[in-house]
Amino acid sequence: MKVRLKVPGSCGEFVQGFFQGAPLLITCPVEIFTTVTVSDEFSGVAGLGEKSLAMLEKFSLPKNFGVRLVSDLPRAKGMASSSADLAAVAKAVSVALGQELSAEKISELAASIEPTDGIFFSGIVAMNPVTGKFVKNIRVAENFTVAIFDYGGEVDTLKFNRRSDFQIPALAENLIFELVEESARANQSILYKKNLPEITAFAKNLGAVTVNAAHSGTVIGIFFRAGDTAVDAKILEIGRRFEFIKFLTKTRLTGGGFYGEI
């Protein structure tokens, strides 16, 4: 048998901070994936890091099954690479064992290893990254192209995941873009991103809808409506104006969850 599935990474978080006294983030899944294959057609383990190996150890996978992990997500950038790895391993292995786990259970397991991003929950959600608890579905009414820019270097995402002190005033049914930008600004005192207000204003003047930041990483996301046919030119213009950030990739906002052959 063979189980192959993939989990999206993220472009940082739409919002991260505290809500009603508990840690909370709103996921920002994008179309860049970790893929895990579990099969009895090969043996051994390949591509798993320390954290995903810790997840694998929570299951009693027979020795005649192999596990392969391949990820397109850069590490230590705030793009939920570890969370995607953990969730993909847990889901694929549990399916192979005939005991498919819910997203809620996988979130609990992932959070026992490290604070987690809920990009494996269906859609876009608010969740507690420390406990893994699901809080609420959040609607995003439009489709977006996301231009991801990188400030460079790497960040200890585990260290910074515990530091956001932004007090989220309310959780609406629909994503509030002003809250996204407010959360990014509030995080400046914790993980500073050079000229973020100026980049945000410049991008919005070009027609961007909002700009978010990885609260525990090095990337920012600039969100354009999916029907904007001038996005490529606008990305070049942003890159020329702010030469200290590197254009990483153009992708799309997607729904979180598990994709593939189950």
C-alpha atoms as an extended CHARMM CRD file, in Angstrom:
* protein
*
       262  EXT
         1         1  MET       CA              0.0000000000        0.0000000000        0.0000000000  PROA      1               0.0000000000
         2         2  LYS       CA              1.0060000000        3.6160000000       -0.3920000000  PROA      2               0.0000000000
         3         3  VAL       CA             -0.2150000000        6.8110000000        1.2660000000  PROA      3               0.0000000000
         4         4  ARG       CA              1.0020000000       10.1070000000       -0.1370000000  PROA      4               0.0000000000
         5         5  LEU       CA             -0.2500000000       13.4640000000        1.0530000000  PROA      5               0.0000000000
         6         6  LYS       CA              0.8650000000       17.0210000000        1.3900000000  PROA      6               0.0000000000
         7         7  VAL       CA              0.3130000000       19.8840000000        3.8240000000  PROA      7               0.0000000000
         8         8  PRO       CA              0.6900000000       23.5670000000        2.9310000000  PROA      8               0.0000000000
         9         9  GLY       CA              3.1410000000       25.8540000000        4.6260000000  PROA      9               0.0000000000
        10        10  SER       CA              2.3650000000       29.4430000000        5.4900000000  PROA      10              0.0000000000
        11        11  CYS       CA              3.3800000000       32.9860000000        4.7890000000  PROA      11              0.0000000000
        12        12  GLY       CA              3.8560000000       33.8560000000        8.4300000000  PROA      12              0.0000000000
        13        13  GLU       CA              0.5720000000       34.4160000000       10.2260000000  PROA      13              0.0000000000
        14        14  PHE       CA             -2.2850000000       36.7710000000        9.5170000000  PROA      14              0.0000000000
        15        15  VAL       CA             -2.4830000000       37.5840000000       13.2280000000  PROA      15              0.0000000000
        16        16  GLN       CA             -0.6040000000       36.3710000000       16.2890000000  PROA      16              0.0000000000
        17        17  GLY       CA             -0.8860000000       37.3820000000       19.9070000000  PROA      17              0.0000000000
        18        18  PHE       CA             -3.2260000000       36.7850000000       22.8240000000  PROA      18              0.0000000000
        19        19  PHE       CA             -7.0070000000       36.5490000000       22.8230000000  PROA      19              0.0000000000
        20        20  GLN       CA             -8.9400000000       36.3300000000       26.0780000000  PROA      20              0.0000000000
        21        21  GLY       CA             -5.7310000000       35.5330000000       27.9230000000  PROA      21              0.0000000000
        22        22  ALA       CA             -4.5940000000       32.6510000000       25.7030000000  PROA      22              0.0000000000
        23        23  PRO       CA             -2.0740000000       32.5140000000       22.8320000000  PROA      23              0.0000000000
        24        24  LEU       CA             -3.7440000000       32.6760000000       19.4320000000  PROA      24              0.0000000000
        25        25  LEU       CA             -2.8010000000       32.8400000000       15.7840000000  PROA      25              0.0000000000
        26        26  ILE       CA             -4.7840000000       33.0740000000       12.5710000000  PROA      26              0.0000000000
        27        27  THR       CA             -3.2990000000       30.8310000000        9.9160000000  PROA      27              0.0000000000
        28        28  CYS       CA             -2.0920000000       32.0150000000        6.5240000000  PROA      28              0.0000000000
        29        29  PRO       CA             -1.6830000000       28.8690000000        4.3850000000  PROA      29              0.0000000000
        30        30  VAL       CA             -0.1120000000       29.2110000000        0.9370000000  PROA      30              0.0000000000
        31        31  GLU       CA              0.4560000000       26.8540000000       -1.9820000000  PROA      31              0.0000000000
        32        32  ILE       CA              3.9230000000       25.6480000000       -0.9770000000  PROA      32              0.0000000000
        33        33  PHE       CA              3.9370000000       22.1430000000        0.4530000000  PROA      33              0.0000000000
        34        34  THR       CA              5.5430000000       19.3950000000        2.4740000000  PROA      34              0.0000000000
        35        35  THR       CA              4.8460000000       15.9550000000        0.9900000000  PROA      35              0.0000000000
        36        36  VAL       CA              5.0670000000       12.6850000000        2.9330000000  PROA      36              0.0000000000
        37        37  THR       CA              4.8260000000        9.1860000000        1.5060000000  PROA      37              0.0000000000
        38        38  VAL       CA              4.3440000000        6.0980000000        3.6680000000  PROA      38              0.0000000000
        39        39  SER       CA              4.4950000000        2.7260000000        1.9230000000  PROA      39              0.0000000000
        40        40  ASP       CA              5.3440000000       -0.9390000000        2.2840000000  PROA      40              0.0000000000
        41        41  GLU       CA              6.8970000000       -0.7650000000       -1.1890000000  PROA      41              0.0000000000
        42        42  PHE       CA             10.1170000000        0.6190000000        0.3310000000  PROA      42              0.0000000000
        43        43  SER       CA             11.7040000000        0.7110000000        3.7690000000  PROA      43              0.0000000000
        44        44  GLY       CA             13.6840000000        3.1610000000        5.8410000000  PROA      44              0.0000000000
        45        45  VAL       CA             13.2010000000        6.8030000000        6.6730000000  PROA      45              0.0000000000
        46        46  ALA       CA             14.3560000000        9.7050000000        4.5060000000  PROA      46              0.0000000000
        47        47  GLY       CA             13.9790000000       13.4680000000        4.7360000000  PROA      47              0.0000000000
        48        48  LEU       CA             12.6880000000       13.6300000000        8.3050000000  PROA      48              0.0000000000
        49        49  GLY       CA             14.2790000000       16.0590000000       10.7220000000  PROA      49              0.0000000000
        50        50  GLU       CA             14.5190000000       15.8270000000       14.4860000000  PROA      50              0.0000000000
        51        51  LYS       CA             10.9900000000       17.0810000000       15.1030000000  PROA      51              0.0000000000
        52        52  SER       CA              9.2620000000       14.9480000000       12.4790000000  PROA      52              0.0000000000
        53        53  LEU       CA             11.2130000000       11.9280000000       13.7420000000  PROA      53              0.0000000000
        54        54  ALA       CA              9.8180000000       12.6970000000       17.1980000000  PROA      54              0.0000000000
        55        55  MET       CA              6.3370000000       12.6120000000       15.6820000000  PROA      55              0.0000000000
        56        56  LEU       CA              7.0480000000        9.3130000000       13.9310000000  PROA      56              0.0000000000
        57        57  GLU       CA              8.0970000000        7.8080000000       17.2560000000  PROA      57              0.0000000000
        58        58  LYS       CA              4.5890000000        8.3720000000       18.5990000000  PROA      58              0.0000000000
        59        59  PHE       CA              3.3520000000        5.6320000000       16.2390000000  PROA      59              0.0000000000
        60        60  SER       CA              4.1510000000        1.9320000000       16.0030000000  PROA      60              0.0000000000
        61        61  LEU       CA              4.8310000000        1.7390000000       12.2820000000  PROA      61              0.0000000000
        62        62  PRO       CA              5.8730000000       -1.7590000000       11.1520000000  PROA      62              0.0000000000
        63        63  LYS       CA              9.4850000000       -2.0400000000       10.0330000000  PROA      63              0.0000000000
        64        64  ASN       CA              8.4780000000       -3.0870000000        6.5280000000  PROA      64              0.0000000000
        65        65  PHE       CA              6.9910000000        0.3950000000        5.9740000000  PROA      65              0.0000000000
        66        66  GLY       CA              9.1300000000        3.2780000000        4.8000000000  PROA      66              0.0000000000
        67        67  VAL       CA              8.6020000000        7.0210000000        5.2370000000  PROA      67              0.0000000000
        68        68  ARG       CA              9.7560000000        9.7200000000        2.8110000000  PROA      68              0.0000000000
        69        69  LEU       CA              9.4450000000       13.4690000000        3.3860000000  PROA      69              0.0000000000
        70        70  VAL       CA             10.1020000000       16.1300000000        0.7600000000  PROA      70              0.0000000000
        71        71  SER       CA              9.4810000000       19.8150000000        1.4220000000  PROA      71              0.0000000000
        72        72  ASP       CA              9.5260000000       22.9200000000       -0.7560000000  PROA      72              0.0000000000
        73        73  LEU       CA              9.3480000000       25.1280000000        2.3350000000  PROA      73              0.0000000000
        74        74  PRO       CA             12.4540000000       27.0430000000        3.4030000000  PROA      74              0.0000000000
        75        75  ARG       CA             13.5040000000       26.5040000000        7.0120000000  PROA      75              0.0000000000
        76        76  ALA       CA             13.7260000000       29.0870000000        9.8120000000  PROA      76              0.0000000000
        77        77  LYS       CA             11.8070000000       31.6940000000        7.7900000000  PROA      77              0.0000000000
        78        78  GLY       CA              8.4600000000       31.5890000000        9.6000000000  PROA      78              0.0000000000
        79        79  MET       CA              6.7190000000       29.5690000000        6.8860000000  PROA      79              0.0000000000
        80        80  ALA       CA              5.4780000000       26.7350000000        9.1240000000  PROA      80              0.0000000000
        81        81  SER       CA              7.8780000000       24.1710000000        7.6880000000  PROA      81              0.0000000000
        82        82  SER       CA              8.0840000000       22.2120000000       10.9500000000  PROA      82              0.0000000000
        83        83  SER       CA              4.3230000000       22.2760000000       11.4870000000  PROA      83              0.0000000000
        84        84  ALA       CA              3.7240000000       21.0340000000        7.9530000000  PROA      84              0.0000000000
        85        85  ASP       CA              6.2750000000       18.2540000000        8.4640000000  PROA      85              0.0000000000
        86        86  LEU       CA              4.7890000000       17.1620000000       11.7820000000  PROA      86              0.0000000000
        87        87  ALA       CA              1.2230000000       17.1470000000       10.5120000000  PROA      87              0.0000000000
        88        88  ALA       CA              2.0150000000       15.3830000000        7.2420000000  PROA      88              0.0000000000
        89        89  VAL       CA              3.9360000000       12.6290000000        9.0400000000  PROA      89              0.0000000000
        90        90  ALA       CA              1.1940000000       12.1280000000       11.6300000000  PROA      90              0.0000000000
        91        91  LYS       CA             -1.5910000000       11.9960000000        9.0700000000  PROA      91              0.0000000000
        92        92  ALA       CA              0.1650000000        9.7590000000        6.5550000000  PROA      92              0.0000000000
        93        93  VAL       CA              1.3500000000        7.2810000000        9.1690000000  PROA      93              0.0000000000
        94        94  SER       CA             -2.0150000000        7.1430000000       10.9330000000  PROA      94              0.0000000000
        95        95  VAL       CA             -3.7720000000        6.4700000000        7.6140000000  PROA      95              0.0000000000
        96        96  ALA       CA             -1.2690000000        3.7340000000        6.7630000000  PROA      96              0.0000000000
        97        97  LEU       CA             -1.9830000000        2.1420000000       10.1420000000  PROA      97              0.0000000000
        98        98  GLY       CA             -5.7430000000        2.2950000000        9.5630000000  PROA      98              0.0000000000
        99        99  GLN       CA             -6.2870000000        4.7570000000       12.4120000000  PROA      99              0.0000000000
       100       100  GLU       CA             -6.6710000000        8.0590000000       10.6080000000  PROA      100             0.0000000000
       101       101  LEU       CA             -6.4050000000       10.9420000000       13.0750000000  PROA      101             0.0000000000
       102       102  SER       CA             -8.4420000000       14.1440000000       13.1020000000  PROA      102             0.0000000000
       103       103  ALA       CA             -6.8130000000       17.5300000000       12.6190000000  PROA      103             0.0000000000
       104       104  GLU       CA             -7.6150000000       18.2850000000       16.2660000000  PROA      104             0.0000000000
       105       105  LYS       CA             -5.6980000000       15.2310000000       17.4830000000  PROA      105             0.0000000000
       106       106  ILE       CA             -2.7860000000       15.9240000000       15.1500000000  PROA      106             0.0000000000
       107       107  SER       CA             -2.6670000000       19.5070000000       16.4160000000  PROA      107             0.0000000000
       108       108  GLU       CA             -2.4770000000       18.2430000000       19.9830000000  PROA      108             0.0000000000
       109       109  LEU       CA              0.3610000000       15.8610000000       19.0830000000  PROA      109             0.0000000000
       110       110  ALA       CA              2.2660000000       18.5470000000       17.1650000000  PROA      110             0.0000000000
       111       111  ALA       CA              1.9260000000       21.0490000000       20.0180000000  PROA      111             0.0000000000
       112       112  SER       CA              3.4100000000       18.4840000000       22.3960000000  PROA      112             0.0000000000
       113       113  ILE       CA              6.6150000000       18.7060000000       20.3430000000  PROA      113             0.0000000000
       114       114  GLU       CA              6.6850000000       22.4600000000       19.7020000000  PROA      114             0.0000000000
       115       115  PRO       CA              4.2690000000       25.3960000000       19.3270000000  PROA      115             0.0000000000
       116       116  THR       CA              2.3990000000       24.6680000000       16.1230000000  PROA      116             0.0000000000
       117       117  ASP       CA              0.8070000000       26.5170000000       13.2280000000  PROA      117             0.0000000000
       118       118  GLY       CA             -2.6230000000       25.1270000000       12.3460000000  PROA      118             0.0000000000
       119       119  ILE       CA             -2.1080000000       25.0710000000        8.5760000000  PROA      119             0.0000000000
       120       120  PHE       CA             -3.4030000000       21.4780000000        8.5720000000  PROA      120             0.0000000000
       121       121  PHE       CA             -6.8810000000       22.5540000000        9.7140000000  PROA      121             0.0000000000
       122       122  SER       CA             -9.3190000000       22.9460000000        6.8380000000  PROA      122             0.0000000000
       123       123  GLY       CA             -9.6210000000       26.5070000000        5.5690000000  PROA      123             0.0000000000
       124       124  ILE       CA             -8.2080000000       29.4150000000        7.5520000000  PROA      124             0.0000000000
       125       125  VAL       CA             -8.5390000000       29.1880000000       11.3160000000  PROA      125             0.0000000000
       126       126  ALA       CA             -7.8270000000       30.8130000000       14.6240000000  PROA      126             0.0000000000
       127       127  MET       CA             -6.0720000000       28.3900000000       16.9730000000  PROA      127             0.0000000000
       128       128  ASN       CA             -3.8840000000       28.2030000000       20.0560000000  PROA      128             0.0000000000
       129       129  PRO       CA             -0.3230000000       27.4640000000       18.8910000000  PROA      129             0.0000000000
       130       130  VAL       CA              0.8380000000       26.3100000000       22.3200000000  PROA      130             0.0000000000
       131       131  THR       CA             -1.9160000000       23.7930000000       23.0930000000  PROA      131             0.0000000000
       132       132  GLY       CA             -2.9600000000       23.0990000000       19.5030000000  PROA      132             0.0000000000
       133       133  LYS       CA             -6.5990000000       23.8410000000       20.3410000000  PROA      133             0.0000000000
       134       134  PHE       CA             -8.8860000000       24.8860000000       17.4780000000  PROA      134             0.0000000000
       135       135  VAL       CA            -10.7330000000       28.1410000000       18.2180000000  PROA      135             0.0000000000
       136       136  LYS       CA            -12.6530000000       29.3260000000       15.1710000000  PROA      136             0.0000000000
       137       137  ASN       CA            -12.9360000000       29.2480000000       11.3840000000  PROA      137             0.0000000000
       138       138  ILE       CA            -12.1350000000       32.5750000000        9.7210000000  PROA      138             0.0000000000
       139       139  ARG       CA            -13.5920000000       33.4920000000        6.3390000000  PROA      139             0.0000000000
       140       140  VAL       CA            -11.6210000000       35.2370000000        3.6210000000  PROA      140             0.0000000000
       141       141  ALA       CA            -14.0130000000       36.4420000000        0.9620000000  PROA      141             0.0000000000
       142       142  GLU       CA            -11.5390000000       36.8660000000       -1.8980000000  PROA      142             0.0000000000
       143       143  ASN       CA             -8.7410000000       34.9520000000       -3.6050000000  PROA      143             0.0000000000
       144       144  PHE       CA             -5.2620000000       36.4170000000       -3.3300000000  PROA      144             0.0000000000
       145       145  THR       CA             -1.8930000000       36.2420000000       -4.9910000000  PROA      145             0.0000000000
       146       146  VAL       CA              0.8250000000       36.4590000000       -2.3580000000  PROA      146             0.0000000000
       147       147  ALA       CA              4.2420000000       37.9460000000       -3.0550000000  PROA      147             0.0000000000
       148       148  ILE       CA              6.6150000000       36.6790000000       -0.3760000000  PROA      148             0.0000000000
       149       149  PHE       CA              9.6840000000       38.7720000000        0.4090000000  PROA      149             0.0000000000
       150       150  ASP       CA             12.4970000000       37.7140000000        2.7240000000  PROA      150             0.0000000000
       151       151  TYR       CA             14.6280000000       39.8690000000        5.0080000000  PROA      151             0.0000000000
       152       152  GLY       CA             17.3330000000       37.2150000000        4.9980000000  PROA      152             0.0000000000
       153       153  GLY       CA             19.0080000000       35.1130000000        7.6320000000  PROA      153             0.0000000000
       154       154  GLU       CA             17.2710000000       32.6580000000        9.8980000000  PROA      154             0.0000000000
       155       155  VAL       CA             15.1990000000       32.9450000000       13.0570000000  PROA      155             0.0000000000
       156       156  ASP       CA             14.8420000000       30.5620000000       15.9830000000  PROA      156             0.0000000000
       157       157  THR       CA             11.1120000000       30.1130000000       15.4500000000  PROA      157             0.0000000000
       158       158  LEU       CA             10.6850000000       28.2000000000       18.7070000000  PROA      158             0.0000000000
       159       159  LYS       CA             12.1610000000       31.1030000000       20.6820000000  PROA      159             0.0000000000
       160       160  PHE       CA             10.0280000000       33.7770000000       19.0440000000  PROA      160             0.0000000000
       161       161  ASN       CA              6.8190000000       31.7200000000       18.9190000000  PROA      161             0.0000000000
       162       162  ARG       CA              6.4120000000       32.2960000000       22.6530000000  PROA      162             0.0000000000
       163       163  ARG       CA              7.0060000000       36.0550000000       22.6440000000  PROA      163             0.0000000000
       164       164  SER       CA              4.1670000000       37.7850000000       20.8200000000  PROA      164             0.0000000000
       165       165  ASP       CA              2.2860000000       39.9930000000       23.2890000000  PROA      165             0.0000000000
       166       166  PHE       CA             -0.2340000000       41.6080000000       20.9150000000  PROA      166             0.0000000000
       167       167  GLN       CA             -3.6660000000       41.7250000000       22.5350000000  PROA      167             0.0000000000
       168       168  ILE       CA             -6.2140000000       40.7450000000       19.8900000000  PROA      168             0.0000000000
       169       169  PRO       CA             -9.3500000000       42.8020000000       20.5710000000  PROA      169             0.0000000000
       170       170  ALA       CA            -11.9310000000       40.5850000000       18.8610000000  PROA      170             0.0000000000
       171       171  LEU       CA            -12.3590000000       37.6430000000       16.4830000000  PROA      171             0.0000000000
       172       172  ALA       CA            -14.7410000000       38.4180000000       13.6400000000  PROA      172             0.0000000000
       173       173  GLU       CA            -16.1970000000       35.8640000000       11.2520000000  PROA      173             0.0000000000
       174       174  ASN       CA            -14.3110000000       37.4740000000        8.3720000000  PROA      174             0.0000000000
       175       175  LEU       CA            -10.6350000000       38.3420000000        8.2800000000  PROA      175             0.0000000000
       176       176  ILE       CA            -10.0440000000       42.0190000000        9.0820000000  PROA      176             0.0000000000
       177       177  PHE       CA             -7.0820000000       43.3220000000        7.1040000000  PROA      177             0.0000000000
       178       178  GLU       CA             -6.5190000000       46.2520000000        9.4380000000  PROA      178             0.0000000000
       179       179  LEU       CA             -6.0050000000       43.7180000000       12.2390000000  PROA      179             0.0000000000
       180       180  VAL       CA             -3.4330000000       41.9050000000       10.0950000000  PROA      180             0.0000000000
       181       181  GLU       CA             -1.3760000000       45.0770000000        9.7260000000  PROA      181             0.0000000000
       182       182  GLU       CA             -1.8550000000       46.0320000000       13.3710000000  PROA      182             0.0000000000
       183       183  SER       CA             -0.5470000000       42.6380000000       14.4650000000  PROA      183             0.0000000000
       184       184  ALA       CA              2.4980000000       43.0070000000       12.1920000000  PROA      184             0.0000000000
       185       185  ARG       CA              3.2150000000       46.4800000000       13.6160000000  PROA      185             0.0000000000
       186       186  ALA       CA              2.8470000000       45.2730000000       17.1890000000  PROA      186             0.0000000000
       187       187  ASN       CA              5.4210000000       42.5730000000       16.5420000000  PROA      187             0.0000000000
       188       188  GLN       CA              8.0380000000       45.1230000000       15.5330000000  PROA      188             0.0000000000
       189       189  SER       CA              9.1380000000       45.5360000000       19.1490000000  PROA      189             0.0000000000
       190       190  ILE       CA              9.8010000000       41.7810000000       19.3150000000  PROA      190             0.0000000000
       191       191  LEU       CA             11.1610000000       40.8810000000       15.8860000000  PROA      191             0.0000000000
       192       192  TYR       CA             11.9070000000       44.0680000000       13.9660000000  PROA      192             0.0000000000
       193       193  LYS       CA             11.5130000000       44.2380000000       10.1910000000  PROA      193             0.0000000000
       194       194  LYS       CA             13.1820000000       47.2270000000        8.5930000000  PROA      194             0.0000000000
       195       195  ASN       CA             10.8880000000       49.8320000000        7.0120000000  PROA      195             0.0000000000
       196       196  LEU       CA              7.7870000000       47.6510000000        7.3800000000  PROA      196             0.0000000000
       197       197  PRO       CA              5.3590000000       50.6160000000        7.5960000000  PROA      197             0.0000000000
       198       198  GLU       CA              6.9440000000       52.1760000000        4.5020000000  PROA      198             0.0000000000
       199       199  ILE       CA              6.7960000000       48.8740000000        2.5880000000  PROA      199             0.0000000000
       200       200  THR       CA              3.1540000000       48.4490000000        3.5770000000  PROA      200             0.0000000000
       201       201  ALA       CA              2.2150000000       51.9600000000        2.4730000000  PROA      201             0.0000000000
       202       202  PHE       CA              4.1420000000       51.6230000000       -0.8140000000  PROA      202             0.0000000000
       203       203  ALA       CA              2.5780000000       48.2450000000       -1.6100000000  PROA      203             0.0000000000
       204       204  LYS       CA             -0.9420000000       49.4320000000       -0.8140000000  PROA      204             0.0000000000
       205       205  ASN       CA             -0.3960000000       52.4630000000       -3.0280000000  PROA      205             0.0000000000
       206       206  LEU       CA              0.3260000000       49.9660000000       -5.8260000000  PROA      206             0.0000000000
       207       207  GLY       CA             -2.9760000000       48.2120000000       -5.1390000000  PROA      207             0.0000000000
       208       208  ALA       CA             -2.0230000000       45.6100000000       -2.5430000000  PROA      208             0.0000000000
       209       209  VAL       CA             -4.8200000000       44.7570000000       -0.1270000000  PROA      209             0.0000000000
       210       210  THR       CA             -2.6860000000       44.1010000000        2.9460000000  PROA      210             0.0000000000
       211       211  VAL       CA              0.7870000000       43.1540000000        4.1420000000  PROA      211             0.0000000000
       212       212  ASN       CA              1.4530000000       40.5700000000        6.8410000000  PROA      212             0.0000000000
       213       213  ALA       CA              4.5790000000       39.4780000000        8.6540000000  PROA      213             0.0000000000
       214       214  ALA       CA              5.9950000000       36.2680000000       10.0240000000  PROA      214             0.0000000000
       215       215  HSD       CA              5.8670000000       36.9310000000       13.7550000000  PROA      215             0.0000000000
       216       216  SER       CA              8.5810000000       34.3340000000       14.3280000000  PROA      216             0.0000000000
       217       217  GLY       CA             10.3720000000       34.4730000000       10.9920000000  PROA      217             0.0000000000
       218       218  THR       CA             12.0390000000       36.5730000000        8.3170000000  PROA      218             0.0000000000
       219       219  VAL       CA              9.3310000000       36.8710000000        5.6410000000  PROA      219             0.0000000000
       220       220  ILE       CA              6.5160000000       39.2480000000        4.8430000000  PROA      220             0.0000000000
       221       221  GLY       CA              3.5870000000       38.6660000000        2.5020000000  PROA      221             0.0000000000
       222       222  ILE       CA              2.1180000000       41.2550000000        0.1620000000  PROA      222             0.0000000000
       223       223  PHE       CA             -1.4300000000       40.3470000000       -0.8510000000  PROA      223             0.0000000000
       224       224  PHE       CA             -2.8660000000       41.3050000000       -4.2280000000  PROA      224             0.0000000000
       225       225  ARG       CA             -6.3010000000       40.4290000000       -5.5240000000  PROA      225             0.0000000000
       226       226  ALA       CA             -6.1460000000       37.3390000000       -7.7170000000  PROA      226             0.0000000000
       227       227  GLY       CA             -7.4530000000       39.2590000000      -10.7320000000  PROA      227             0.0000000000
       228       228  ASP       CA             -4.6440000000       41.8340000000      -10.6430000000  PROA      228             0.0000000000
       229       229  THR       CA             -2.8150000000       41.2820000000      -13.9420000000  PROA      229             0.0000000000
       230       230  ALA       CA              0.0170000000       43.6930000000      -13.0870000000  PROA      230             0.0000000000
       231       231  VAL       CA              1.3090000000       41.8020000000      -10.0430000000  PROA      231             0.0000000000
       232       232  ASP       CA              4.6420000000       40.8370000000      -11.6140000000  PROA      232             0.0000000000
       233       233  ALA       CA              5.4290000000       44.4490000000      -12.4760000000  PROA      233             0.0000000000
       234       234  LYS       CA              4.4260000000       45.5610000000       -8.9900000000  PROA      234             0.0000000000
       235       235  ILE       CA              6.6900000000       42.9440000000       -7.4080000000  PROA      235             0.0000000000
       236       236  LEU       CA              9.6140000000       44.2990000000       -9.4340000000  PROA      236             0.0000000000
       237       237  GLU       CA              8.7780000000       47.8340000000       -8.3860000000  PROA      237             0.0000000000
       238       238  ILE       CA              8.7040000000       46.8680000000       -4.6980000000  PROA      238             0.0000000000
       239       239  GLY       CA             12.0120000000       45.0500000000       -5.0660000000  PROA      239             0.0000000000
       240       240  ARG       CA             13.6400000000       48.0760000000       -6.7020000000  PROA      240             0.0000000000
       241       241  ARG       CA             12.3430000000       50.4470000000       -4.0350000000  PROA      241             0.0000000000
       242       242  PHE       CA             13.3490000000       48.2570000000       -1.0870000000  PROA      242             0.0000000000
       243       243  GLU       CA             16.5350000000       46.4960000000       -2.1660000000  PROA      243             0.0000000000
       244       244  PHE       CA             17.2480000000       45.0380000000        1.2780000000  PROA      244             0.0000000000
       245       245  ILE       CA             14.3700000000       42.5460000000        0.9740000000  PROA      245             0.0000000000
       246       246  LYS       CA             14.6410000000       39.6550000000       -1.4520000000  PROA      246             0.0000000000
       247       247  PHE       CA             11.7060000000       38.4510000000       -3.5100000000  PROA      247             0.0000000000
       248       248  LEU       CA             11.2920000000       34.8140000000       -2.5460000000  PROA      248             0.0000000000
       249       249  THR       CA              8.3020000000       33.5640000000       -4.5130000000  PROA      249             0.0000000000
       250       250  LYS       CA              4.8460000000       34.3370000000       -5.8500000000  PROA      250             0.0000000000
       251       251  THR       CA              2.1450000000       31.9650000000       -4.6620000000  PROA      251             0.0000000000
       252       252  ARG       CA             -1.5080000000       31.9380000000       -3.7060000000  PROA      252             0.0000000000
       253       253  LEU       CA             -3.4290000000       31.9380000000       -0.4630000000  PROA      253             0.0000000000
       254       254  THR       CA             -5.0450000000       28.5280000000       -0.0660000000  PROA      254             0.0000000000
       255       255  GLY       CA             -7.0780000000       26.5630000000        2.4270000000  PROA      255             0.0000000000
       256       256  GLY       CA             -5.2330000000       24.5860000000        5.0340000000  PROA      256             0.0000000000
       257       257  GLY       CA             -5.6760000000       20.8440000000        5.3780000000  PROA      257             0.0000000000
       258       258  PHE       CA             -4.3900000000       17.5790000000        3.9200000000  PROA      258             0.0000000000
       259       259  TYR       CA             -4.1050000000       17.1150000000        0.1730000000  PROA      259             0.0000000000
       260       260  GLY       CA             -3.3010000000       14.0010000000       -1.7740000000  PROA      260             0.0000000000
       261       261  GLU       CA             -3.9610000000       10.2960000000       -1.9970000000  PROA      261             0.0000000000
       262       262  ILE       CA             -5.4740000000        8.9150000000        1.1990000000  PROA      262             0.0000000000
